[in-house]
C-alpha cells in the first residue's frame, strides 16, 4: 500500500504529502470555495436564462469572489498545517479512510458542509446588509451626530422613503462608494473628529436624475397648483392673514398661458450650468444657459466678477432638482414658519396676546443644550406674561400649558444646539423669503456681458390671486395676478425687493 494512504502510519521525517482534505481548516476552506463558486454559477445562469439582473449584482459577485479567495487561502493553510503535523510524527487530524472508500458518503458530507456554510454566511450577510440599509442604522448608530437629520427626516414628506434610496440608489458603484464613505464617518465619530454643524450641500451626492426621478417625473404635465399660505402678524391680536397663490410648476407640455414659463422650464427646455465659488452655493458667480435651439447665453455676477481663467478652471455644476429642492427630507424649518403652522392647527392658542411674536423670540434665542432651551423658553414666556399681562396665566392654565409645551416641542424638532444645527445654517432654496433662493440667479446684478439682466418677472413662476383675511374671492387675472401688499402697512413691493434683506425666519424682522 502507498505510504500516503490514510491507513498507513506516517513516520517522523517522512516526505509524503498529506491529504489536505484531512485537516479541519482545509475542509472549511473547500466548503467556502464551493459555496462561492455555486453563487457565481447561480448569477451566471440567472443572467443567461432570466435576463433580470439582481439588485447590487456587482457587489454580490465581488462578495462571492472574496468567499472563494478566503476558502482557497484556508485550504492552503490547512494543507501546510497538516503537512507539519505529519512531519512531526503525530496522527492525522482525522482519518479520511471512510470518505475514500465511500465516495457517495464523501459527496454527501461535502454538500452538507457547504449547505451549512451557505446558511450561516448567507443568513448573517443578509441580516447585516439589511441592517446597514435601514433608516435606524443611518440615523441612530451615530445618534448624537445624526440626530438633527434623523429628527427632521421623520417630520418630512419623505419619511417613508429609506435614506439609502436617495443617498445611494441602485447599483454596485454607488453602494461601494457609500460604504467606504460610511467607514470614514464612523471613524470620525469614534475619534470625535467631525464638524458642527455638518456642512452642506453634499458635493459628491449622486445626481438627482438617478435618484429623485425614480419617483418624480419633472417632464410630466403638472401646470398650475393653487397654494394657500396662512400666517399671523406680530400684533397683540395675532391677526391672521392669508396669501392665495397660483404656482406655475410647468412641465413639458405647456399650455398657451404657460408658454415659456413655469418652474420646471429650467430643467426641460434648457441646460443650465453654473459656477459657485462659495461652498454652500448660495452665491452664483457664472451661469451658462443652452437652449433647445442651441443658442447660448452667459451671465456673470457684476458685483463680484469672475475672471475668464476662473471660468475655465472652476468646476461647473449642471443644474438639477436638488439645486432648488435642496432640503427634500431634512428641512430645518424657521421659527416663523413652525409657529404659524402650530397656530393654524390650534396647538398654540391665538387667544394669548402677542403669542406669535413672543414664541418666535423665545425660539430664536441662543442656548447651549436642548434641556437648557426647554427651561429657558418656559421661563422667558412666563416672565413676559407675568410682567405685561398679570393674571393671564392663572386665568387660563390649560391653554397656557398646552401652548408652552408646543413651543418647547417645536424647538426640540427643529433646533439642535449640541450640533449647532438650525435653519440659519441650512438654507432652503425653495422660494425667496428667508434665504436668497430664486434670487441667487434671478437678480438685477446677474447680467450678460452686453448688460442684459437675468432677472425675470415674478409672475413667470407664480401669481397672487388674493391676500388678506378673506381670500374666498379673487379679481386677479391669470396673466399678471395682483401686486403683493406687505402685511402691516400694505406697502406694495416691487419685483427687485429681496425679502431676505429683512427676513431670516426668526426675530430679526421684528427688531
N, C-alpha and C positions, 0 to 999 in steps of 0.2 A: 504494500500500500504506500502511496506517496507520503513523504514526510510532512506535507502541508495539510494532510487530511485532518479534519476536526477530531477524529477518534484516536489520532496518534499524539502522544505527549510531546511537547516541544521542549527540547533540552536547552539549557542555558548556553547562549552564544551562537545558536543556530542562525543561519542566514535566510531561513524560509520566510516568505512573505505572508503575513497574516491576512485573513479574510476580513475586509473592512466591515462587512455586514454583521460581524460577530461582536461589534462594540456598540454599546447603547447610544453613544453620540452619533455614530455613523447611521444607525437606524433612524434616529430623529432627523438627521440631515437628508437621508433618502426620502423620508416622508414629506419633508418640506419641499424638496426639489420636485417630487412627483405632484404635490398639490399645486405648486406654481405653474408647472408645465400643463396640467389639466386646465388651470384657469386660462392660460394663454390660448389653448386649443378651443375652449368654450367661446372666448371672444372672437376668435377667427371664424368659427362655424356660425356664430350669431351674425357677423357681418356678411358672411358668404351667402347664407340662406334667407335671413330675415330682412336684411338691408336697413335695419334700425340700429343706430349707434346707442350704446349705453351712456347714461349721464356720467360726465367726468371720465370717459373711456381712457384718455391718455394717462390719467392718474392711476386708474386701476391696472393698466398694462405695466406701468412703472413699478407698482407695488408687487405684482406677480413676479416681475423680473428680479426685484430685490429679494423676494422669498426664495427664488431659485438659487440666487447667488449665495445667500446665507446657508441654504441647505447644502450646497456643494462645499462650502467652506467647512461646515460641520463634518461632512463626510471625510474631508482631508484631515481634520484634527483628530477624528475618531480613528482613522487609519494609522496615524502617527502614534497615538496613544496605545493602540493595540499592538503595534509593532514593538514599541518599547516594553510593553507588558510581557510579551512573549520572549523577547530577548533576555529579560531579567529572570526567566525561568518560571514565571508564575503561570497559573492556569488561564485559559481564555476567559474573557468576561462572561461569556455564556456559550454553550455548545450550539453549533449550527447543524449538528448531525441530523436532527429530526427534520429541519427545514430542507436539507439537501435531499434526504430520502423521500420526502413527501412534498413535491413542488406545488401541488394544489393547496396544501396547508400553508406553504410559504406565501403563495399569492394571496390567500385569504388574510394572512397576517399583515401583509404589506398594505392591502386595500383597507383593512380595518384601522391600521395605524394612520394611514393617510386621511381617512374619513374623520377619525377623532381629531387629528391635527387641523383639518379644514374647519370642523365645527368650532373648535376653541379659537383659532385665529380669526375665522370669519365672523363669529358672533362678537368677539371682542372688538374687531375692527369696525364692524357695523355700528356697535354702540358708541365707540369713540368718535366715529365720523359724524353720527347724528348729534352727539353731544356738542361737538365743536361747531356744528351748523345751527345750533339753537339760539334763540334770542337771549335766553338766560345766560348762556356761555358768553355771548358778546357783551351783555350788559352788567352781569353780576360777578364774573370772575375777578374783575378789577373794579370792585364796587365804588371805591372812593374816587377813582379816576373817571369812570364812565357813568356815574350816577346822573349827571345832568342830561347826557344824551339818552340814557335809558328812561328817565322820567319823562322828558319831553316827547320821546317816541311813543310812549303809551298814551299821551294826550294829543296825538296827531291823527290825521285822516289815514295814515298808513300803518296804524297799529296792528293790523292783521297781516301785514307783509313782513316776512322774515328779513332780518338785517342782511343776510347773505344774498338775497335776491337782488338787492340794489348795490351792495358793496362788492359783490363778487360776480354774480350772474353765472351763466353756463360756461362750460369748457374747462379743460385742464390748465391752460395757460394762466388764466386769472386766479384759479383756485390755488395753484402753487405760489403765485406772487403774494396772494393774501396770507397764506400760511407762513411764508418767510417773513413778511411784514409783521405778522402777529407775534412771531418769536422775538423780534426786536422790541415790540411793545411790551411783552411780558417781562423782558429783561429790564426795560425802563421802569416798570412798576416795582419790580423787586429791588432795583438799585435806587429807587426814589429819584429817578432822573427823567422828569417829564415836565413840559411847560404848563403853566397855569395862567390863563385858560388854554385848552387845546386849540392850536391855531387852525383857522380855516381860510380859504377853501382847501380841500384835499387836492393837491396838484397832480397826483398820479391816479385819480379816480377814473374808473372805466367810463368811456364815452356814453352819454345818455341814450344814444340810438341803440346801444346794445343792452341796456337795462330798462330805462323808463319806457321805451317804445315797445317793449314786450306787452305792456298793458295799455299804454296811452298811445293814441294814433293822432299825431298833430295834423295830418292831412285830411282827416275826416271832417266833413262839413259840420260845423257847430253853429256858426253865425252869431246871433245875439244871445246874451244871457243877462237877465234882469238881476240886479243885486240891490238889496236894501240894507243900509248901514244905520244902526241905532247907537246914538251916543248921548251923553249927558253933560250939561255945562257945569262950570265950577261955581255957580251962584248958590245962594242959600237954599233954593227950592230944588236944586239938581234938575233944572229944566231939561226935558227930553227933546231931542231934535232927531230928525231922520234925513237921510240922503238916499234918494232913489236914482240908481244909475242903470244905464243900458251899456253893458260892456261888449265891445266888438272883439270877440275872440277870433273870428275869422275861420279860415280853412281853405282847402284847395279850390273848392267850388264856390267862388264868391258870388254873391248876389249883386245886382246893379247898385244897391245902396252901399255895399261894402267894397266895391271895386277899388283896388289899390290901397286898402286899409285893413285894419284888423291886426290883432297882436301876433297871431301865428304867421302873418305875412312875412315876418322876419326870417322864418325858417323855411318857408315853402317856395317863395318866389325870388329868393336871392341867397347868395352865400355871403355871410358876414365874417370877416376875420378881424381880430383886434390885438393890440399890444397894450399891456398894462404894466407899468414899471413898479406899481405898488403890489406887495404880496397878497393883499386882501381883495384886489381887483375892484376897488371902489373908485379908482381914478383911471379913466381910459385915455390913453395918450395918442393912439393911432387906430383908425378904422379903415378897412378896405371892403367895399361892397361890390360884389359881382352879380349882375342881374342875368335873367334867363336869356336876354338878347346879347349877352357877352359884353355889355357896356360896363365900365368900371368907374367908381368914384372913390377917392381917398380923402379922408378927413383927419385933421390934426387939432389937438388942443392948443389953441393960440395963446392961452395963459401960461403954458409950460411946454414950449415947443420941443418936440423930439427931433433929434438930428437924423439925417439920412443914414449915417453909419449905425446908429442905434436901431433904426428900422430894419436895416439889412441883417444885423446880428442878433436881434432880440427874438425870442420865441413868440410865434403867432398862435393864438388860440382860435379855433373855428367855433363860432357861437352855437350853442345848443341849449336844450331845455334848462339845464342847471345854471345858466348864466342869469336867468331871471327867477326860475323856481329853485333858488339855491338853498332853501330850508324846507324841503318837502316833508321830512319826517322828524325834524329836530328844531321846531320853531321856539325860540325864546321870546315869548310874547311880552309886549311892553305893559307897564302898569296901566297906562291909559286904556289899552285895549282890553286887558283882563278885567279891570274894574267895570268898564262899560258892559261887558258880557255878563258879569255876575249881577249887575243891577238890572239888566234886562230880564234875567232869569228869576229875579226876586230873591237871590241869595244874599244880596246887600240891599238893605231897605232904603228906598228912595225917600222915606219919611224922615230920615235922620238928616237934619240940616247940614249942608256943606260936606256931606259924606264923600262925594266924588272927589273933591279937592283934597280932603284930609287923608283919604285912602291912598291916593297917588303919592302924596308927600311922604306918608309913612312907609310905603313900599320903596320909594326912591331915596332911601337913606342907607348909608354905608354901615354894614355890620360885619363882624369878623367871622361869626359862625351862625348856623341856622337857629340853634336854640336861643342865642342872643337876639336874633332878629325877631323871633316869635314873642319873646318877652318885651323887646323894645317897641314893637308895633302896638301891643296891647297897652303899654304904659303911655306911649305918645298920644294915642287916641283918647284914652281916659283923661289924661291931663288937659287936653284941649277942651273936651266937652264939659268937664267939671268946672273949668275956668270960664268958658264962654256960654255954656248952656246949663247952668246949675239945676240939678233935679231931673234932667232928662234921662240919665242912665237909670236912676231909681224908679222912674215912672214907666220905663219901657225895658225891663230887664231881659225878657226873652228876645225881643227884636235886637237889642244891643249885643247880646251874647252871640246870636247867630251871625250878625254882621262882622263882628271882630274875628270870630273863628274862620269865616270865609276869607277875610283879608289875609289872615295868617296862612291859610291853606294856599292862597294864590302865591304867596312868597315861596312856600315850600315846593311848588310845582313849576316855578318859572325862574327863580333866582337861587344861585348856589355859591355862597361866599367862599366856601372851602376851596373850590376850584376857580374862583373869580369868574364864574360863568354867568352871564346875564345878557339881556337884549342889547346893551350898549356895545358889546364886543362881538356880537353875532348879527350883522346886518341882514335884513330881509329885503331882497331886491324886487319883490312884487309890489308895485305901486311906487309912491314917491313922497309919502308924508314924513315919516320919521327918519328915513335914510335917502340918499340920492336916487337909488333905484333906477327908474327910466331916465332920469336926468343925468346919469353918468355919461350917456351918449347924446341924448336929446337936450342940448342946451345951446345958448347963443354964442358960446365960445368955441365949440367944435365946428370947424369950417374947412372947406376945401382951400387949396392954395389960391383959388380965384376969389375967395371970400364968401362963398355960399354956405350958410349955416345948415347944420344937420337938423336943427330943431323943426319939428312938425307940429301941426295943430293938435291940441289935446283931443278934439272930437274925432280924430282918426282912430282912437282906441276906445274912448268911452263918451257917453253923453249923459248930462244931468237932466233927468225928467222932472223931478220935483224935489223940494227940500223944505225943511221946517217941521212943524208939529203935525201938519196934515199933508200927507203925500198921496192920498187916495185918487186925486185928480191931477192931471198934467196938461198944460197947454204947449208943451215943447214939441218941436218938430224933430224928425229922425235924421236930420242932416247936421244941424248946428247945436241943438239942445239949448239948455239955459246956462247963463253965466253963474259961476259959483259965488254964493254970498257967504262970507266968512261969519261963523257964529259969534254972537256978542255985539258986533257993530254993523253987521250986514254989509261990510265992505266988499265990493266986487274986486277980486284979484285978477290980474292979467295972467296970460299963459307963461310968462317968463318968471313968475314968482316961485322961488324954491321953498317949498313948505318946510324942509328940514333946516332952513335958516333959523326958524323959531322952535319947531317941534323936534323933540328927540325921544318921544314916547314916555317921558317922565315929567317931573315937576318944573323943568326949565321954562316951559311955555308960560307958567304962572308967575315967574319971578320977574 
